[in-house]
Amino acid sequence: MSRRVLVTGSEGFTGKYVCAEFAQAGWEVWGAGVAAQSVQPKYLQIDLLRPETLTQICEVARPDVVIHLAAIAFVAESDPTLFYQVNLMGTRHLLAALSHAKHPPECTILASSANVYGNTHLTVLSEESRVNPENDYAVSKLSMEYMAKTFSTNLHINIVRPFTYTGLGQNNRFLIPKLVSHFRAKASVIELGNIDVERDFSDVRDIARYYYLLGEKRSNVDCINFCSGLSSSLKDCLRLCSELTGHEMEVKINSDLVRNNEVKTLRGDTTRLRSELQVKPPLPLKETLRWMLSEGI
């Protein structure tokens, strides 16, 4: 019998890559999300805010591994209450359903965020670094982490903290797809916020691989960073896109896009990632941008 994985948020940007990674490895893949889906037979329509819809996960799919990606992930979301409703309470509803099932999963992987580290003087952030969330999104994710511990008696839970990642299919609300779309259109001007902020950028294909490796291993590590261990500024991204396309744009700083609680630098420590999952070196940022620029968003 093939192993089964269920991915919440399977129709989202990350979910599609994670599902493909498991499918390629021969797993039986089930998706789950709030939207109806008629063309995919192994798909469950669920609503994290309606607990009665979640019991079917273990009754119908009976997954060995659950990867919980469904969340409100756009940091600048206009309604901050959604972060707490979906990311915190929605996750609690899910874990309650899984823990009370006759056949609970062997491993449940919850996607948190590197934003929980907040602004810090540290050059590199490890899983033991002090958490200091600076916005509602980060607070909701850290709250989720603490809440999840209350289910650790009945469920084997892994928390992952992805740093910034990108790739084909990511919404243009996010910075890298916004840059790529402007370069592909050969726009003359782009409006951005703080282009000096530095992020640990990963390729979504690497991130999907990490989820697969963690699900395959069913590691006993409570928390693990998903990151590249390298940091680049948005200014660096602009330069790389310009090198790849031969196009240059005027950058206008829009004060409305500069957040007071902006995390200035996020760079992850890959020590635990490398030791636990034996990952390969990450795809270079330039190759990720080349992929996005050549094939579109």
C-alpha positions as CSV (number, residue, x, y, z in Angstrom):
1,M,0.0,0.0,0.0
2,S,1.4,3.4,-1.0
3,R,1.9,6.0,1.7
4,R,-0.6,8.8,1.9
5,V,0.0,12.5,2.4
6,L,-2.7,15.2,2.8
7,V,-1.8,18.8,2.1
8,T,-4.0,21.6,3.2
9,G,-3.9,24.6,1.0
10,S,-3.0,22.2,-1.8
11,E,-4.3,24.6,-4.5
12,G,-2.1,27.4,-3.3
13,F,1.3,28.5,-4.5
14,T,3.4,26.3,-2.2
15,G,0.8,23.5,-2.0
16,K,1.0,22.7,-5.7
17,Y,4.8,22.2,-5.6
18,V,4.6,20.1,-2.4
19,C,1.9,17.9,-3.9
20,A,4.0,17.4,-7.0
21,E,7.1,16.5,-5.0
22,F,5.3,13.7,-3.0
23,A,3.5,12.5,-6.1
24,Q,6.8,12.2,-8.0
25,A,8.1,10.0,-5.1
26,G,5.2,7.6,-5.4
27,W,3.0,8.8,-2.5
28,E,-0.8,8.9,-2.8
29,V,-1.5,12.6,-2.5
30,W,-4.7,14.2,-1.1
31,G,-5.4,17.8,-1.3
32,A,-7.6,20.0,0.9
33,G,-8.9,23.5,0.7
34,V,-11.8,25.8,1.0
35,A,-12.6,26.0,-2.7
36,A,-14.7,23.4,-4.5
37,Q,-12.6,21.2,-6.8
38,S,-14.4,19.0,-9.3
39,V,-11.5,17.8,-11.5
40,Q,-9.3,16.3,-8.7
41,P,-10.8,13.1,-7.2
42,K,-8.4,13.0,-4.2
43,Y,-9.5,16.4,-2.8
44,L,-11.4,17.4,0.3
45,Q,-13.3,20.6,0.6
46,I,-12.7,21.9,4.1
47,D,-13.1,25.1,6.1
48,L,-10.7,25.6,8.9
49,L,-13.2,27.8,10.7
50,R,-15.9,25.1,10.5
51,P,-14.6,22.1,12.5
52,E,-17.3,19.8,11.3
53,T,-15.7,19.8,7.8
54,L,-12.4,18.6,9.1
55,T,-13.4,15.1,10.4
56,Q,-13.3,13.8,6.8
57,I,-9.6,14.2,6.6
58,C,-8.9,11.1,8.7
59,E,-12.2,9.3,7.8
60,V,-11.8,9.6,4.1
61,A,-8.1,10.3,3.2
62,R,-6.6,8.6,6.3
63,P,-3.2,10.2,5.7
64,D,0.1,9.0,7.1
65,V,1.4,12.5,7.0
66,V,-0.5,15.8,7.1
67,I,1.2,19.0,5.8
68,H,-0.7,22.1,6.9
69,L,0.0,25.0,4.6
70,A,-3.4,26.7,4.5
71,A,-3.0,30.1,6.1
72,I,-3.4,33.9,5.6
73,A,0.2,34.5,4.5
74,F,0.3,38.1,3.1
75,V,1.9,40.2,5.8
76,A,0.2,43.4,4.7
77,E,-3.3,41.9,4.9
78,S,-5.7,44.7,5.5
79,D,-7.8,42.8,8.1
80,P,-5.4,41.6,10.9
81,T,-8.2,39.5,12.6
82,L,-7.9,37.0,9.7
83,F,-4.4,36.1,10.9
84,Y,-5.7,34.9,14.2
85,Q,-9.0,33.4,13.0
86,V,-7.3,31.3,10.3
87,N,-3.7,30.8,11.3
88,L,-4.3,30.2,15.0
89,M,-7.9,29.0,15.6
90,G,-8.2,27.3,12.2
91,T,-5.0,25.3,13.0
92,R,-6.4,24.4,16.4
93,H,-9.6,23.1,14.8
94,L,-7.5,21.0,12.5
95,L,-5.3,19.6,15.2
96,A,-8.3,18.8,17.4
97,A,-9.9,16.8,14.5
98,L,-6.6,14.9,13.8
99,S,-6.0,14.1,17.5
100,H,-9.5,12.7,18.0
101,A,-9.5,10.5,14.9
102,K,-9.5,6.7,15.0
103,H,-6.5,6.8,12.7
104,P,-4.5,9.9,13.4
105,P,-1.5,10.7,11.1
106,E,1.9,9.5,12.0
107,C,3.3,13.0,11.4
108,T,1.8,16.4,11.2
109,I,3.9,19.2,9.8
110,L,2.8,22.8,10.5
111,A,4.1,25.8,8.5
112,S,5.0,28.6,10.7
113,S,7.3,31.5,9.6
114,A,10.7,32.9,10.1
115,N,8.9,36.2,10.8
116,V,8.5,35.0,14.4
117,Y,12.2,36.0,14.9
118,G,11.4,39.6,14.2
119,N,14.0,42.4,14.2
120,T,17.2,41.2,15.7
121,H,20.9,42.1,15.9
122,L,21.9,38.5,15.1
123,T,23.5,37.9,11.8
124,V,22.2,34.3,11.5
125,L,19.0,33.0,13.0
126,S,18.9,29.5,14.4
127,E,16.0,27.6,15.8
128,E,17.2,28.6,19.3
129,S,17.3,32.3,18.5
130,R,15.0,34.5,20.6
131,V,11.6,35.0,19.0
132,N,10.3,38.6,18.8
133,P,7.3,38.9,16.4
134,E,6.9,42.4,15.0
135,N,3.5,42.2,13.2
136,D,0.1,40.4,13.5
137,Y,1.1,37.8,10.9
138,A,4.2,36.8,13.0
139,V,2.3,36.9,16.3
140,S,-0.4,34.6,14.8
141,K,2.2,32.1,13.7
142,L,4.1,32.1,17.0
143,S,0.8,31.7,18.8
144,M,0.1,28.7,16.6
145,E,3.4,27.1,17.6
146,Y,2.6,27.4,21.3
147,M,-0.9,26.2,20.8
148,A,0.3,23.2,18.8
149,K,2.4,22.0,21.8
150,T,-0.9,21.3,23.7
151,F,-1.6,18.5,21.1
152,S,1.9,16.9,21.3
153,T,0.6,14.0,23.5
154,N,-1.6,12.6,20.7
155,L,0.1,13.9,17.6
156,H,3.7,13.9,16.4
157,I,4.1,17.5,15.4
158,N,6.9,19.2,13.5
159,I,7.0,23.0,13.2
160,V,8.8,24.4,10.2
161,R,9.8,28.1,9.9
162,P,10.3,28.9,6.2
163,F,12.2,32.0,5.3
164,T,11.2,34.0,2.2
165,Y,10.9,31.9,-0.9
166,T,9.5,32.4,-4.4
167,G,9.0,30.9,-7.8
168,L,6.6,30.5,-10.7
169,G,2.9,31.0,-9.7
170,Q,3.4,33.2,-6.7
171,N,1.0,36.1,-6.5
172,N,2.2,39.5,-7.7
173,R,1.4,41.0,-4.3
174,F,4.7,39.5,-3.2
175,L,7.9,41.4,-3.9
176,I,9.8,39.0,-6.2
177,P,6.9,38.2,-8.5
178,K,6.2,42.0,-8.6
179,L,9.8,42.6,-9.7
180,V,9.7,39.9,-12.3
181,S,6.4,41.0,-13.8
182,H,7.7,44.5,-14.2
183,F,10.9,43.3,-15.9
184,R,9.0,41.0,-18.2
185,A,6.8,43.9,-19.2
186,K,9.8,46.1,-19.6
187,A,8.2,48.7,-17.4
188,S,10.0,52.0,-17.1
189,V,9.2,52.6,-13.4
190,I,8.5,50.4,-10.3
191,E,7.3,51.6,-6.9
192,L,8.8,49.8,-4.0
193,G,9.2,50.2,-0.2
194,N,12.6,49.7,1.5
195,I,14.9,48.1,-1.1
196,D,17.7,47.7,1.5
197,V,15.9,45.0,3.5
198,E,17.7,41.7,3.3
199,R,16.0,38.4,3.0
200,D,17.1,34.7,3.0
201,F,15.5,33.9,-0.4
202,S,14.8,30.3,-1.4
203,D,13.4,28.6,-4.5
204,V,9.9,27.1,-3.9
205,R,11.2,23.9,-5.5
206,D,13.8,23.6,-2.7
207,I,11.1,24.3,-0.1
208,A,8.8,21.6,-1.5
209,R,11.7,19.2,-1.4
210,Y,12.3,20.0,2.3
211,Y,8.7,19.3,3.1
212,Y,8.9,15.9,1.3
213,L,12.1,14.9,3.1
214,L,10.7,15.9,6.5
215,G,7.5,13.9,5.8
216,E,9.5,10.9,4.5
217,K,11.8,10.9,7.5
218,R,9.1,11.7,10.2
219,S,11.8,13.5,12.1
220,N,11.6,14.0,15.9
221,V,12.9,17.5,15.5
222,D,10.3,19.9,17.0
223,C,11.3,22.9,14.9
224,I,13.4,23.4,11.8
225,N,14.3,26.4,9.6
226,F,13.6,26.1,5.9
227,C,16.1,28.5,4.4
228,S,19.1,28.9,2.1
229,G,21.6,30.3,4.7
230,L,22.2,33.3,2.4
231,S,20.8,36.8,2.4
232,S,20.2,39.3,-0.4
233,S,18.6,42.7,-0.5
234,L,15.9,43.8,-2.9
235,K,18.5,46.0,-4.5
236,D,20.4,42.8,-5.3
237,C,17.3,41.3,-6.8
238,L,16.8,44.4,-9.0
239,R,20.4,44.1,-10.2
240,L,20.2,40.4,-11.0
241,C,16.9,40.9,-12.9
242,S,18.6,43.7,-14.9
243,E,21.6,41.5,-15.7
244,L,19.3,38.7,-16.9
245,T,17.1,40.9,-19.0
246,G,19.3,43.8,-20.1
247,H,16.5,46.1,-18.9
248,E,16.7,48.8,-16.3
249,M,13.9,50.5,-14.4
250,E,13.6,53.6,-12.3
251,V,12.9,52.7,-8.7
252,K,10.5,55.1,-6.9
253,I,10.3,54.6,-3.1
254,N,6.6,54.8,-2.1
255,S,6.4,55.7,1.6
256,D,3.0,53.9,1.8
257,L,4.9,50.6,1.1
258,V,7.5,51.2,3.9
259,R,6.2,49.4,7.0
260,N,7.3,50.8,10.4
261,N,7.6,47.3,11.8
262,E,9.5,45.9,8.8
263,V,11.9,43.1,9.7
264,K,15.2,44.5,8.4
265,T,17.3,41.3,8.0
266,L,16.3,37.7,8.0
267,R,18.9,35.0,7.3
268,G,18.6,31.5,8.5
269,D,21.0,29.0,10.0
270,T,20.9,25.8,7.9
271,T,22.8,23.6,10.4
272,R,19.7,21.6,11.6
273,L,18.2,21.5,8.1
274,R,21.4,20.0,6.7
275,S,22.0,17.6,9.5
276,E,18.4,16.3,9.8
277,L,17.4,16.1,6.1
278,Q,20.8,16.0,4.3
279,V,19.7,18.6,1.8
280,K,21.6,19.5,-1.3
281,P,23.0,23.0,-1.8
282,P,20.1,25.4,-2.5
283,L,19.4,26.7,-6.0
284,P,21.1,30.1,-6.5
285,L,18.8,33.1,-6.5
286,K,19.9,34.1,-9.9
287,E,18.7,30.7,-11.3
288,T,15.3,31.2,-9.6
289,L,15.0,34.6,-11.2
290,R,16.1,33.2,-14.5
291,W,13.4,30.5,-14.3
292,M,10.7,33.1,-13.4
293,L,11.8,35.6,-16.1
294,S,12.0,33.0,-18.8
295,E,8.7,31.2,-18.2
296,G,6.5,33.9,-16.8
297,I,4.3,34.0,-13.7
